[in-house]
């Protein structure tokens, strides 16, 4: 009955990645980033350790800023609305 509108994760074959809260399908870029997020984090951790901790003369000081990975997530799929203060208009 619900086979056409619901996703069955136990069914074989490739299925699209879906953001649960709004029910939107993810884009190819978002799906790729989410599937590789763990690998991105491991690479960033190894770089952090090599540059700041493991070497005798670190190339980067330990408390310096860590760069953001900018991984696309399901939160990037929804529209951002900005409401102007003092008006009833969305901008």
N, C-alpha and C positions, 0 to 999 in steps of 0.2 A: 504494500500500500504506500509506504513512504519511500520506497526505493528510488523514485525519481527526484525527490527533493532533499533527501538526506544523504550523507556520506557514510559509507561503511568502511572503516579502516581495516577490518579483518578480511575484506574481500581482496583477492589478488589483483595485480596490475597497478599501473601508475595512476594516482589520483592527484588532482590539484590541491594545493595547500590553501586552506581557508582560514581567515581570521574569524574567531568564534563570536566576538561581541557584535559586530555589525553584519557578519555573514558574507563579507566581501571576499572574492577570490584574490589571491596575491598576484602581483606582477612577476614576470620572470626574474627581474633584478632582485626583488624582495625575497623570492623563494631561494635563489642562488645564495644570497647573503645569509639567510637563516640556516641553510643547510651547511654552510661553511663557517658559522660563527665560532664553533669550538676550535677549529683549526686557526682562525684569526687570533683568538685569545691565547692559544698555546704559542704561536709565533711571537705575539707581543710580549708574553711573559719571558720567553727565552731571550728576546732582545733586551728587555729590562734587566734581567739577571746578568747578561754578558756585559752590558754597558755600564751598569752601576754597582754590581756586587762582586762578581766573580774575578774581575781583573785587578791586578795590583795598582795600576794607574787608570782609574775609571775615566772614560771619555765624557761622561755626563755625571753631574753631581746628583747624589741620591735624592734630595728633596725637590729637584727641578720638575717642572710640569711634565705630565705624561700626555702624549698626543691621543686624541680621540680616534677610534677606529671607524666611525661613521658607517656602521652597519645598518642597512635598511631593515625595518621591522614592520609589523602590522600597523603600528601607530602612524606610520608614514602614509598609509593608504587612505586615511580619513581626511576630510577637508578641515582646515583650521579656520574658525570664524572669530573675527574680532569685533566686539561690540563697542561702539564709541560711547564714552561716558557722558551722561546727561541727555542722550537722545535715544530714540527707539529704533535706530538704524544700524544695520550690520554693515561693516566696511571692509 
